[in-house]
Structure formats: C-alpha cells, structure tokens
Amino acid sequence: MIRLLTLRCILLYGAFAWLAAASAFAQLQQFPTAELTIVTAGGPHKFAVEVATTPAQMEQGLMFRRSLPADGGMLFDYGQPSMAAMWMKNTLIPLDMLFVNDQGRIVNIRERAVPGSLETIPAAAPVRAVVELNGGTVARLGIRPGDRILYPIFRDAG
C-alpha cells in the first residue's frame, strides 16, 4: 500500500512539473533581430543578435536555449546607463557577457559564464547594454574591454 501511494505521489509530482515546464515554454518571449558589429584590434565582427528591451524579454534572455549560432547573440538594451547585473538561471549554454557603456565601448567582460549558476555577474560601471555571445567567442575573436560595439543605440555608433 505504501509503495502504491509513493508511486502515485511521484506520478502526480511529475505531472505537475511537466505542466509547469509546458506553461513556461508556452509563455516564451519573442525577440526582434538586428545586426551588431564588434570592432576589435583584429577587425570588425558581425553578429545577428536578438534584442531584449521589455522587462519580460530581459528576464528571459537566452534561458532554455540548447544552442546559439556562432554569429548569434542577444543585446539587452537598458534604455539608459545603469548598474546592470546578469545571472545564468535556466540558461543551458555557457555565455560570454560584454557590458557596454552608452558610447558603445566595452566596460568589462565575463567569459564563459556557467550554465545554471545563480551567481550575480555585475557591470563594473554604468552600462547602456549587455551583449551575450556563445561562450568562447571573446577568446576566439580577441574581444577586450575598450573595444567598440556598433549599434544604433550607442552615441558613437558611427
């Protein structure tokens, strides 16, 4: 009898967990896409980024993604300089995070943020945006603080 009750509880819990996950996936945000260029000492590098501007989009970010194209990423536009902080909750892939000031200059970088981590990853100074790329992109392309991001929201976008 106890085994039967335990099995029923496990099945019931599994059903509720599945419904919660299905509900979360059903409410996933859609993102507009745009082209963004990172100018490094090695030259310009173009990316097709998804743009997060609403609170719901910014909260979700790249959560639940199993992959990201090599030239893909996400731009979080805060609208004005702020002390942004990121985390990796429900994020399944390692990410490089570029914290970008309102002139389009990279202030600081976090390489290969750990999937699923709840560690807070802060900007070193007020930033207008954060750009997330596949983990390892920063090292592969030689992206450094001070490099320039070309995108219309930045004052020196060119």
BATITOR-955439 format. One record per residue: x, y, z of N, C-alpha, C in turn; residue in three letters. Coordinates in pm, 1 decimal. Atoms other than C-alpha are relative to their C-alpha. Layout:
// BATITOR-955439
+----------+----------+----------+----------+----------+----------+----------+----------+----------+-----+
:      npx :      npy :      npz :     capx :     capy :     capz :      cpx :      cpy :      cpz :   r :
+----------+----------+----------+----------+----------+----------+----------+----------+----------+-----+
:        X :        Y :        Z :        X :        Y :        Z :        X :        Y :        Z : ALA :
...
+----------+----------+----------+----------+----------+----------+----------+----------+----------+-----+
This chain:
// BATITOR-955439
+----------+----------+----------+----------+----------+----------+----------+----------+----------+-----+
:      npx :      npy :      npz :     capx :     capy :     capz :      cpx :      cpy :      cpz :   r :
+----------+----------+----------+----------+----------+----------+----------+----------+----------+-----+
:     81.8 :   -119.4 :      0.0 :      0.0 :      0.0 :      0.0 :     86.7 :    126.6 :      0.0 : MET :
:    -88.1 :   -116.5 :     -6.3 :    280.8 :    242.9 :     87.5 :     69.5 :     20.1 :   -134.2 : ILE :
:    -64.5 :    -11.1 :    131.9 :    457.3 :    165.3 :   -241.7 :    -95.8 :     59.6 :   -102.1 : ARG :
:     99.5 :    -52.4 :     93.1 :    136.5 :    235.8 :   -433.3 :    -22.4 :    148.6 :     22.2 : LEU :
:     15.6 :   -142.7 :    -30.5 :     89.6 :    569.1 :   -253.5 :    122.6 :     78.5 :    -43.5 : LEU :
:   -123.9 :    -66.7 :     41.4 :    454.6 :    659.9 :   -314.9 :      3.2 :     14.9 :   -151.6 : THR :
:      2.7 :     -5.4 :    146.0 :    419.2 :    575.1 :   -684.5 :    -99.9 :    104.5 :    -48.2 : LEU :
:     99.9 :   -100.4 :     37.8 :    103.0 :    786.2 :   -709.6 :     52.1 :    142.0 :     24.2 : ARG :
:    -56.3 :   -132.0 :    -31.3 :    278.5 :   1080.1 :   -542.0 :    106.7 :     38.7 :   -102.4 : CYS :
:   -105.2 :    -26.6 :     98.8 :    574.1 :   1050.2 :   -779.7 :    -62.8 :     35.3 :   -134.3 : ILE :
:     67.4 :    -27.5 :    127.0 :    344.6 :   1037.3 :  -1083.1 :    -69.5 :    135.2 :      2.0 : LEU :
:     69.0 :   -127.8 :    -12.2 :    138.8 :   1331.5 :   -956.8 :     99.5 :    115.6 :     -3.4 : LEU :
:   -103.6 :   -104.0 :      1.6 :    452.9 :   1537.5 :   -888.2 :     55.4 :     17.8 :   -140.9 : TYR :
:    -51.4 :     -6.5 :    136.6 :    585.3 :   1450.6 :  -1234.4 :    -96.3 :     71.1 :    -93.1 : GLY :
:    100.5 :    -65.8 :     83.8 :    260.7 :   1561.7 :  -1396.5 :     -2.5 :    150.1 :     26.1 : ALA :
:     -2.3 :   -143.4 :    -31.6 :    266.5 :   1895.5 :  -1212.6 :    126.6 :     66.5 :    -52.0 : PHE :
:   -125.8 :    -55.5 :     50.1 :    633.2 :   1951.3 :  -1301.4 :     -5.9 :     15.4 :   -151.2 : ALA :
:     12.4 :     -8.1 :    146.1 :    558.8 :   1875.9 :  -1667.9 :    -91.5 :    115.3 :    -39.7 : TRP :
:     91.8 :   -111.4 :     30.5 :    262.9 :   2119.9 :  -1667.5 :     66.5 :    134.7 :     23.8 : LEU :
:    -69.5 :   -126.1 :    -27.6 :    476.4 :   2393.4 :  -1509.1 :    101.3 :     30.3 :   -109.0 : ALA :
:    -98.5 :    -19.8 :    106.7 :    752.0 :   2343.1 :  -1767.1 :    -70.2 :     35.3 :   -130.6 : ALA :
:     74.0 :    -28.8 :    123.4 :    499.3 :   2338.5 :  -2053.5 :    -55.6 :    141.7 :      2.8 : ALA :
:     52.0 :   -136.6 :    -12.9 :    346.0 :   2660.9 :  -1921.2 :    110.6 :    101.8 :    -22.2 : SER :
:   -112.8 :    -91.9 :     18.2 :    686.9 :   2829.8 :  -1906.5 :     38.9 :      8.7 :   -147.1 : ALA :
:    -36.0 :     -0.9 :    142.0 :    767.7 :   2725.1 :  -2262.9 :   -106.9 :     68.3 :    -84.0 : PHE :
:    108.7 :    -62.1 :     76.3 :    425.8 :   2840.6 :  -2384.9 :      5.8 :    152.0 :     10.0 : ALA :
:     -5.1 :   -143.7 :    -22.4 :    498.1 :   3189.1 :  -2247.8 :    133.9 :     60.9 :    -41.0 : GLN :
:   -129.6 :    -52.6 :     39.9 :    843.7 :   3228.7 :  -2400.6 :    -17.6 :    124.3 :    -86.8 : LEU :
:      3.5 :   -126.7 :     71.7 :    908.8 :   3576.2 :  -2535.3 :     55.5 :    -14.6 :   -141.4 : GLN :
:    -54.2 :    -11.0 :    134.4 :    972.5 :   3658.2 :  -2899.9 :     89.0 :    124.3 :     -2.2 : GLN :
:    -96.3 :   -109.2 :      3.7 :   1263.1 :   3888.9 :  -2987.1 :     19.9 :     49.1 :   -142.8 : PHE :
:    -41.2 :    -49.3 :    131.9 :   1327.8 :   4120.8 :  -3281.6 :    149.2 :    -26.2 :    -17.6 : PRO :
:   -142.0 :     22.6 :     26.3 :   1663.8 :   4064.7 :  -3450.0 :     59.0 :    120.0 :    -72.8 : THR :
:    -71.7 :   -111.0 :     63.1 :   1925.3 :   4311.0 :  -3570.9 :    145.6 :    -39.9 :    -17.9 : ALA :
:   -143.4 :     23.2 :     18.9 :   2285.2 :   4325.6 :  -3688.5 :     77.8 :     91.5 :     93.2 : GLU :
:    -87.2 :    -72.1 :    -92.0 :   2555.2 :   4435.7 :  -3445.3 :    142.9 :    -33.7 :    -40.4 : LEU :
:   -140.6 :     22.3 :     34.8 :   2928.6 :   4477.4 :  -3511.2 :     87.8 :     30.1 :    120.1 : THR :
:   -100.2 :    -21.8 :   -104.2 :   3210.7 :   4440.9 :  -3261.4 :    132.2 :     27.2 :    -70.9 : ILE :
:   -126.4 :    -38.1 :     62.8 :   3528.5 :   4622.3 :  -3366.4 :    112.2 :    -26.6 :    100.3 : VAL :
:   -113.8 :     37.4 :    -84.6 :   3842.7 :   4464.4 :  -3218.2 :    129.5 :     39.3 :    -70.4 : THR :
:   -130.0 :    -25.7 :     62.5 :   4213.3 :   4505.3 :  -3285.2 :     16.5 :    -83.7 :   -126.2 : ALA :
:     -8.5 :     87.1 :    116.1 :   4170.4 :   4221.0 :  -3534.1 :    -97.4 :     34.9 :   -111.4 : GLY :
:     96.7 :    -40.8 :    101.8 :   3893.6 :   4399.1 :  -3725.6 :   -143.6 :    -13.1 :     46.9 : GLY :
:    141.9 :      6.6 :    -36.6 :   3513.3 :   4406.8 :  -3732.0 :    -54.0 :   -143.0 :     -5.8 : PRO :
:     65.8 :    129.7 :     -6.0 :   3299.8 :   4104.3 :  -3642.6 :   -150.6 :     22.8 :      9.8 : HIS :
:    144.8 :    -21.2 :      4.6 :   2928.3 :   4097.5 :  -3733.9 :    -74.0 :   -113.9 :     69.1 : LYS :
:     85.6 :     95.6 :    -69.5 :   2661.7 :   3926.3 :  -3526.5 :   -145.5 :     30.8 :    -31.1 : PHE :
:    145.5 :    -14.0 :      9.8 :   2289.1 :   3868.0 :  -3573.2 :    -52.7 :    -21.7 :    141.2 : ALA :
:     42.3 :      8.8 :   -139.5 :   2150.9 :   3945.7 :  -3228.8 :   -150.7 :     13.8 :     13.0 : VAL :
:    137.3 :    -22.2 :    -41.3 :   1810.2 :   3918.4 :  -3072.4 :      5.6 :    115.8 :     98.4 : GLU :
:     -1.6 :   -121.5 :    -82.2 :   1715.5 :   4241.6 :  -2893.5 :   -106.3 :     -9.9 :    108.5 : VAL :
:     89.2 :      3.2 :   -116.2 :   1565.1 :   4237.9 :  -2543.0 :    -14.5 :    141.3 :     55.0 : ALA :
:     24.7 :   -135.0 :    -52.1 :   1403.4 :   4565.5 :  -2436.1 :   -109.5 :      3.1 :    106.2 : THR :
:    109.6 :     -0.5 :    -98.2 :   1088.4 :   4477.0 :  -2238.1 :     45.0 :    -74.5 :    125.6 : THR :
:    -36.7 :     74.4 :   -121.3 :   1106.6 :   4355.2 :  -1877.9 :    -12.3 :   -151.8 :    -17.7 : PRO :
:     17.2 :    144.3 :     19.0 :    973.3 :   4012.3 :  -1980.9 :    110.7 :    -57.1 :    -88.5 : ALA :
:   -108.4 :     45.9 :     86.5 :   1228.0 :   3979.8 :  -2262.2 :    132.4 :     -1.9 :     76.0 : GLN :
:   -126.6 :     -9.2 :    -73.2 :   1511.8 :   4090.8 :  -2035.0 :      9.1 :   -107.1 :    108.9 : MET :
:      0.4 :    104.3 :   -102.3 :   1407.3 :   3846.7 :  -1763.3 :     30.0 :   -136.5 :    -62.0 : GLU :
:    -19.7 :    129.6 :     65.1 :   1401.1 :   3553.7 :  -2007.5 :    136.5 :    -12.0 :    -66.0 : GLN :
:   -128.0 :      4.3 :     69.1 :   1706.3 :   3637.7 :  -2218.3 :     18.8 :   -128.0 :    -78.9 : GLY :
:    -31.0 :    123.0 :     73.2 :   1868.0 :   3322.4 :  -2352.6 :    -30.7 :   -127.0 :     80.6 : LEU :
:     40.4 :    117.0 :    -77.9 :   1709.1 :   3090.0 :  -2095.9 :    -59.1 :   -106.9 :    -91.0 : MET :
:     58.5 :    118.2 :     63.4 :   1611.9 :   2740.9 :  -2212.4 :     56.2 :    -31.7 :   -138.2 : PHE :
:    -58.1 :     26.8 :    132.1 :   1822.6 :   2759.8 :  -2532.2 :    101.5 :   -112.8 :     11.2 : ARG :
:    -96.0 :    110.7 :      2.6 :   2016.9 :   2445.6 :  -2618.0 :    120.0 :     32.4 :    -88.2 : ARG :
:   -110.4 :    -39.8 :     86.7 :   2233.9 :   2621.1 :  -2876.0 :    -21.2 :    144.4 :    -43.3 : SER :
:      1.3 :   -135.9 :     50.8 :   2316.1 :   2957.0 :  -3028.8 :     92.3 :      1.3 :   -121.4 : LEU :
:    -90.5 :     -4.3 :    116.2 :   2456.1 :   3019.7 :  -3378.9 :    132.2 :     69.1 :     35.6 : PRO :
:   -132.4 :    -57.9 :    -26.4 :   2827.7 :   3108.2 :  -3385.3 :     -0.6 :    152.0 :    -14.4 : ALA :
:      8.1 :   -145.3 :     19.7 :   2737.1 :   3457.6 :  -3511.7 :   -126.9 :     57.6 :     62.9 : ASP :
:    122.0 :    -44.5 :    -67.6 :   2431.8 :   3488.0 :  -3286.9 :     29.6 :     55.8 :    137.3 : GLY :
:    -13.5 :    -53.7 :   -134.8 :   2374.6 :   3656.8 :  -2955.9 :   -126.5 :     72.8 :     40.2 : GLY :
:    111.9 :    -79.8 :    -48.6 :   2146.2 :   3879.8 :  -2755.6 :     52.3 :    131.4 :     54.2 : MET :
:    -29.2 :   -133.7 :    -51.1 :   2154.8 :   4251.8 :  -2680.4 :   -108.9 :     37.4 :     98.9 : LEU :
:     92.1 :    -48.4 :   -102.4 :   1991.7 :   4368.4 :  -2356.8 :     15.4 :    152.3 :      3.9 : PHE :
:     -4.1 :   -146.5 :      4.1 :   1910.1 :   4739.2 :  -2401.4 :    -73.7 :     55.4 :    121.1 : ASP :
:     58.8 :    -54.8 :   -121.9 :   1852.2 :   4911.8 :  -2066.7 :    -60.9 :    138.7 :    -19.8 : TYR :
:     60.1 :   -129.5 :     28.8 :   1749.8 :   5239.5 :  -2233.1 :     80.0 :    118.0 :     50.2 : GLY :
:    -87.8 :   -102.7 :    -57.4 :   1987.7 :   5443.4 :  -2018.1 :    104.7 :    -69.2 :     84.4 : GLN :
:   -105.1 :     65.1 :    -79.3 :   2309.5 :   5376.0 :  -1827.0 :    -50.2 :    -43.0 :    138.0 : PRO :
:     38.3 :     52.5 :   -131.1 :   2254.0 :   5159.4 :  -1520.7 :    102.8 :   -103.7 :     44.1 : SER :
:    -90.7 :    101.2 :    -55.1 :   2443.9 :   4922.7 :  -1294.7 :    -64.0 :   -137.5 :    -21.8 : MET :
:     60.8 :    126.8 :     38.4 :   2331.9 :   4607.6 :  -1474.4 :     68.5 :   -117.2 :     69.3 : ALA :
:    -53.9 :    125.7 :    -52.0 :   2377.2 :   4260.8 :  -1331.5 :    -76.5 :   -113.5 :    -67.4 : ALA :
:     56.8 :    113.5 :     70.6 :   2316.7 :   3928.6 :  -1502.9 :     16.3 :   -125.2 :     85.3 : MET :
:    -20.5 :    131.0 :    -58.9 :   2285.0 :   3564.8 :  -1398.9 :    -31.3 :   -103.5 :   -104.9 : TRP :
:     14.3 :    108.1 :     97.5 :   2259.7 :   3226.6 :  -1568.5 :   -113.3 :    -97.3 :     34.9 : MET :
:    111.7 :     86.1 :    -37.6 :   1942.3 :   3084.9 :  -1411.3 :    -70.8 :    -50.4 :   -126.0 : LYS :
:     69.5 :     65.8 :    111.9 :   1776.5 :   2838.3 :  -1653.9 :     69.6 :     17.3 :   -134.7 : ASN :
:    -77.1 :    -14.1 :    124.0 :   2047.3 :   2910.8 :  -1912.5 :     80.5 :   -128.2 :    -16.2 : THR :
:    -55.7 :    133.5 :     21.2 :   2170.4 :   2586.6 :  -2065.1 :    136.2 :     -1.7 :    -68.0 : LEU :
:   -126.8 :     -6.2 :     73.6 :   2477.1 :   2705.5 :  -2259.8 :     91.7 :    104.4 :     63.4 : ILE :
:    -91.3 :   -101.9 :    -53.0 :   2791.9 :   2891.7 :  -2147.1 :     -4.6 :    125.0 :    -87.8 : PRO :
:      7.9 :   -126.3 :     72.3 :   2788.6 :   3258.9 :  -2243.7 :    114.9 :     92.4 :     37.5 : LEU :
:    -88.5 :   -113.2 :    -25.9 :   3034.2 :   3545.8 :  -2277.5 :    -88.6 :    123.4 :      9.1 : ASP :
:     80.3 :   -120.5 :    -20.3 :   2887.7 :   3872.9 :  -2146.7 :     87.5 :    123.4 :    -15.6 : MET :
:    -69.6 :   -126.1 :     23.3 :   3000.8 :   4213.9 :  -2271.1 :    -85.5 :    111.8 :     58.6 : LEU :
:     70.5 :   -112.0 :    -61.2 :   2897.7 :   4511.9 :  -2056.7 :     44.5 :    126.4 :    -73.1 : PHE :
:    -30.3 :   -105.3 :     96.7 :   2876.6 :   4816.1 :  -2286.9 :    -56.8 :    135.0 :     46.1 : VAL :
:     46.9 :   -132.3 :    -43.5 :   2859.0 :   5187.3 :  -2194.4 :    -80.0 :     69.1 :   -110.8 : ASN :
:     87.5 :    -66.3 :     98.3 :   2641.6 :   5442.8 :  -2375.4 :     75.1 :     56.3 :   -120.2 : ASP :
:    -78.3 :    -36.6 :    118.5 :   2928.6 :   5531.8 :  -2612.8 :     30.7 :   -121.7 :    -87.2 : GLN :
:    -25.6 :    121.0 :     76.4 :   2942.4 :   5169.8 :  -2731.2 :    133.1 :    -65.7 :     30.7 : GLY :
:   -128.2 :     60.3 :    -40.2 :   3267.1 :   5083.0 :  -2550.1 :    -25.2 :   -110.1 :    103.2 : ARG :
:     11.9 :    110.5 :    -95.5 :   3302.6 :   4752.2 :  -2367.3 :     69.5 :     40.1 :    129.3 : ILE :
:    -50.0 :    -38.2 :   -132.0 :   3347.7 :   4829.8 :  -1996.0 :     66.8 :   -119.2 :     68.1 : VAL :
:    -56.6 :    122.5 :    -57.0 :   3401.9 :   4475.4 :  -1869.5 :    -62.9 :   -120.6 :    -67.5 : ASN :
:     39.4 :    124.6 :     66.5 :   3364.6 :   4116.6 :  -1984.6 :     -2.6 :   -111.9 :    103.0 : ILE :
:      1.3 :    126.1 :    -76.0 :   3262.2 :   3791.6 :  -1818.2 :      2.3 :   -112.1 :   -103.0 : ARG :
:    -13.3 :    109.6 :     95.6 :   3384.0 :   3492.9 :  -2017.4 :    -54.4 :   -129.7 :     58.5 : GLU :
:     48.2 :    134.7 :    -30.3 :   3218.3 :   3152.7 :  -2015.3 :    -76.6 :     -8.5 :    131.8 : ARG :
:     85.8 :      7.5 :   -118.1 :   2953.1 :   3219.4 :  -1752.1 :    -59.2 :   -140.8 :      7.5 : ALA :
:     37.7 :    139.6 :    -23.1 :   2848.3 :   2885.4 :  -1601.3 :   -151.0 :    -19.7 :    -13.4 : VAL :
:    143.3 :     27.2 :     15.3 :   2511.9 :   2747.0 :  -1717.3 :    -65.4 :    -35.5 :    132.9 : PRO :
:     78.0 :     29.9 :   -119.4 :   2250.2 :   2739.7 :  -1442.7 :     43.5 :     72.0 :    126.1 : GLY :
:    -51.4 :    -66.1 :   -120.4 :   2456.9 :   2947.4 :  -1197.8 :    -90.3 :    116.2 :     41.7 : SER :
:     75.9 :   -113.1 :    -53.9 :   2274.1 :   3192.4 :   -971.7 :     92.2 :    113.2 :     45.0 : LEU :
:    -96.5 :   -104.7 :    -33.2 :   2592.4 :   3395.3 :   -921.0 :    -37.3 :    129.3 :    -73.9 : GLU :
:     24.7 :   -129.5 :     62.3 :   2535.6 :   3766.1 :   -987.6 :    127.0 :     43.7 :    -73.4 : THR :
:   -111.7 :    -44.8 :     83.4 :   2756.7 :   3895.8 :  -1270.2 :    -22.9 :    147.9 :    -29.0 : ILE :
:     28.9 :   -142.8 :     10.4 :   2777.3 :   4276.4 :  -1239.3 :     83.8 :     75.4 :   -103.5 : PRO :
:    -75.9 :    -96.3 :     79.9 :   2881.8 :   4561.2 :  -1465.1 :     98.7 :     69.6 :     93.7 : ALA :
:   -101.2 :    -70.2 :    -79.4 :   3197.4 :   4738.3 :  -1345.6 :    -29.9 :    149.2 :     11.0 : ALA :
:     39.5 :   -141.2 :      3.2 :   3037.7 :   5078.2 :  -1421.8 :   -137.4 :      4.8 :    -66.0 : ALA :
:    129.9 :     -7.3 :     67.4 :   2702.9 :   5205.6 :  -1550.1 :     12.3 :    -34.2 :   -148.9 : PRO :
:      0.0 :     43.1 :    140.2 :   2623.3 :   5044.4 :  -1887.2 :   -137.4 :     23.2 :    -62.3 : VAL :
:    124.7 :    -14.2 :     75.4 :   2361.8 :   5104.3 :  -2154.2 :    -54.8 :   -136.9 :    -39.0 : ARG :
:     42.6 :    130.0 :     51.3 :   2356.0 :   4740.2 :  -2266.3 :     95.3 :   -110.4 :     43.1 : ALA :
:    -81.7 :    119.5 :    -16.2 :   2483.4 :   4388.4 :  -2221.4 :    -19.7 :    -82.4 :   -126.4 : VAL :
:      4.6 :     88.0 :    116.3 :   2569.6 :   4168.1 :  -2518.1 :     43.3 :   -138.6 :     46.4 : VAL :
:    -35.7 :    138.0 :    -31.4 :   2565.7 :   3791.5 :  -2468.6 :     31.6 :    -73.4 :   -130.0 : GLU :
:    -46.2 :     79.1 :    114.4 :   2755.7 :   3566.5 :  -2709.7 :     30.3 :   -141.4 :     48.6 : LEU :
:    -41.5 :    135.5 :    -36.9 :   2844.5 :   3197.7 :  -2716.4 :    126.8 :      4.6 :     84.3 : ASN :
:   -121.0 :     10.5 :    -79.5 :   3097.3 :   3107.5 :  -2450.6 :    118.1 :    -35.7 :    -87.6 : GLY :
:   -120.5 :     23.2 :     78.6 :   3446.5 :   3118.2 :  -2601.0 :     17.8 :     97.8 :   -114.5 : GLY :
:     -8.4 :    -96.6 :    110.1 :   3368.2 :   3389.3 :  -2858.8 :     99.8 :    110.8 :     30.8 : THR :
:    -91.8 :   -107.6 :    -40.4 :   3560.9 :   3655.4 :  -2663.1 :    144.4 :    -43.5 :    -23.5 : VAL :
:   -137.1 :     49.2 :     17.7 :   3877.4 :   3443.6 :  -2659.0 :     30.4 :    -23.8 :   -148.2 : ALA :
:    -21.8 :     33.2 :    141.3 :   3835.7 :   3328.8 :  -3021.1 :     22.9 :    124.6 :    -84.6 : ARG :
:     -9.9 :   -121.1 :     81.4 :   3796.6 :   3683.9 :  -3157.5 :     90.6 :    107.3 :     61.7 : LEU :
:    -86.9 :    -98.4 :    -64.8 :   4025.0 :   3864.3 :  -2911.8 :    -74.2 :    124.7 :     44.8 : GLY :
:     80.4 :   -114.8 :    -47.3 :   3747.5 :   4089.0 :  -2775.6 :     52.6 :     41.5 :    136.9 : ILE :
:    -57.4 :    -53.8 :   -123.3 :   3875.2 :   4317.0 :  -2497.3 :    -79.6 :    121.1 :     48.7 : ARG :
:     57.4 :   -126.2 :    -46.7 :   3747.5 :   4596.4 :  -2272.0 :     58.5 :    116.0 :    -80.9 : PRO :
:    -41.1 :   -113.1 :     82.4 :   3763.2 :   4920.8 :  -2467.1 :    -35.6 :    -18.2 :   -146.3 : GLY :
:     43.8 :     22.6 :    137.2 :   3662.1 :   4754.0 :  -2795.4 :   -138.1 :     64.5 :    -19.0 : ASP :
:    119.4 :    -77.0 :     33.9 :   3372.3 :   4920.4 :  -2972.6 :   -111.8 :    -88.5 :    -56.3 : ARG :
:    119.4 :     66.1 :     52.1 :   3019.8 :   4795.5 :  -3039.3 :    -71.0 :    100.9 :    -89.5 : ILE :
:     73.6 :    -85.8 :     92.6 :   2848.5 :   4943.7 :  -3344.9 :   -144.4 :    -47.2 :     -5.9 : LEU :
:    143.7 :     27.9 :     -2.1 :   2472.4 :   4955.2 :  -3299.9 :    -68.0 :    134.6 :     25.3 : TYR :
:     60.3 :   -133.6 :     -5.7 :   2228.0 :   5249.7 :  -3328.5 :    -25.0 :     60.4 :    138.5 : PRO :
:     28.0 :    -59.5 :   -131.8 :   2160.2 :   5289.4 :  -2952.8 :    119.8 :     70.6 :     61.0 : ILE :
:   -120.5 :    -57.6 :    -58.6 :   2520.4 :   5388.2 :  -2883.5 :     32.8 :    132.6 :    -65.9 : PHE :
:    -24.9 :   -135.5 :     48.6 :   2616.8 :   5755.8 :  -2915.7 :    110.0 :      7.1 :   -104.9 : ARG :
:   -109.7 :     -2.3 :     97.0 :   2938.9 :   5682.8 :  -3106.1 :    -14.1 :   -114.1 :   -100.4 : ASP :
:     23.9 :    115.7 :     87.5 :   2777.5 :   5418.4 :  -3328.3 :     51.9 :     22.3 :   -141.5 : ALA :
:    -59.8 :    -25.7 :    130.8 :   2920.0 :   5587.6 :  -3638.8 :    -94.9 :      8.9 :   -114.0 : GLY :
+----------+----------+----------+----------+----------+----------+----------+----------+----------+-----+
